[in-house]
Amino acid sequence: MSGRLDWRSGPAGPLRGGVGVPGDKSVSHRALMFGALAEGGSRIRGFLEGEDTRATAAVLQQLGVRIETPAAGERLVHGVGLHGLHASGEPLDCGNAGTGMRLLAGLLAGQAFDSTLVGDASLSKRPMRRVTDPLAAMGARIDTQDGLPPLHVRGGQRLHGIRYELPVASAQVKSALLLAGLYAEGETEVIEPHPTRDYTERMLAAFGWPISFEPGRAQLSGGHALRATDVDVPADFSSAAFFLVAASIVPGSELRLPAVGLNPRRTGLLQALRLMGADIRIENPRESGGEPLGDIVVRHAPLHGVELPEALVPDMIDEFPALFVAAAVAEGRTVIRGAAELRVKESDRLAAMAAGLRVLGITVDETPDGATIHGGTLAGGTVESLTDHRIAMSFAVAGLVAQSPVRINDCRHVATSFPGFMELANGCGFALEAAA
Ligand code: S3P
C-alpha cells in the first residue's frame, strides 16, 4: 500500500437512507481457507473485497490454490484437499491482517513444506507468541523475531492434539489451533476464558468436519476431510458499527442497514448503545448458512454515559473506537474496563482514541485496561489514525457532530476492511472528503 490519504469530515446530517455495508471480514478469511483445503469447488458470495481478505486469497494462490473472481464480491475457490498445498518460494504477505497471519500460521504448521509469513509495518508489531507458543506445544516449529513477525513456519513436523486454555479471549488464536488440529494426531481442545466468535467452528461443521463446540469450548480431531461448500457472507457488523453510532448521534437521522450478520459474539456494541439510550431495532431476523442476520434500523436518540459491563468486551472487541465517539457526545461519563487487548490491535486503540478525542476537546482518563470518557462537545481539529482503519472511520463519524471539520491523517488503511466507505458515508449524508 503506498501514498498517503488524509480525510476531512465536516459537520453534516441528518443521515438518511439505506446503507449496504460490505461482507464480513472474519467470515471471508475463513471461507477462503476452508474452501482451499476442501475437495472441490466452493463459491463465496458477499466476499469482502478488502485488502486484508485479498491478501489471504493471494497467499492461498501462492500455495497453489486456483481462485476465480466471477464478479466483484464473489470467489470460486478450487479446493486442493487437506494435503494439496504446495510450497511457495516467496514470503507470504498477509498485509495488515492479523486474522490472516494468525490463522495461516496454524494452517501452515501442519504442512510438509516450509513457509514464511510477513506483514506490513503495523502487523509486524503485533504479538505472535500467543499463537506460536500453543502451536509449539502441538509439535509445530515456528520462529519469530522476538515474538513478532515474520513467522518462519517449518514444515514436516508431526503435530499432536493438546488441550489448551487460552490466557486471553481470542478467536484468532482459537482458530489457529483448530486449523493445526486438522493435521494433528488425536484431539485438539480449546477452552476460552470468555466465548469469542465461533465462525471457525460453524464453518468447519458446514464443510463436514466433525467438531463439537459450545460457547467457550471447541474440540476436534485430525484425520478427516473437508467437503466443498458454498458460503454466503453476511454484511460485517463491525463495518455497520460506524453507521449505528453515526445515526445515533446526529439529530434527525434514520438509517437502515440490510442483511447484517448478528452472531451474538459480535453484537456487544448493539447492547452497549442500547444501554446508553440508543434507538436500534432489528427487522426481518433470519438465518443464512447457520448464521443469524437481520436488517438494522437505527434512529437518532440522546445518549447517556454508562459503566460498560466487562462481560460485553469480547463481543465488541473491534467496535471500541466507534463506542469512544458515542461516549464522547453522550451526557455524563462512560467507563470502560477489562479492554487491555485494545492495545495490541492494528494500533493501540485505547491510546489512539484517547489522544484524538483530547485534540477535539474531550476529557479522557486512560487506564491500562480502559478509559473514562467524559461526554461533551466536540471541537474540530487534526487527529491521527495511526494507520488504523477503525480509528480513521471513527473520527470520520466524530466529524459529523464536531463544531468544525475534523482532519484525519493517513486513512489509506480503511480499504483493508471497508472499501467504499467514503462513498457510502457521503451517500447517506456525511460530508467526508480527501483533504489536501
Ligand atoms: C478476529 C478476531 C478478533 C478481532 C479481529 C478478527 C477473527 O481478534 O479483533 O478483527 O476473525 O477471528 P482477536 O482474536 O485477536 O481478539
Boltz pocket constraint, residues with backbone or C-beta under 6 A from the ligand:
constraints:
  - pocket:
      binder: B
      contacts: [[A, 25], [A, 26], [A, 27], [A, 99], [A, 169], [A, 170], [A, 171], [A, 172], [A, 173], [A, 175], [A, 197], [A, 317], [A, 318], [A, 341]]
      max_distance: 6.0
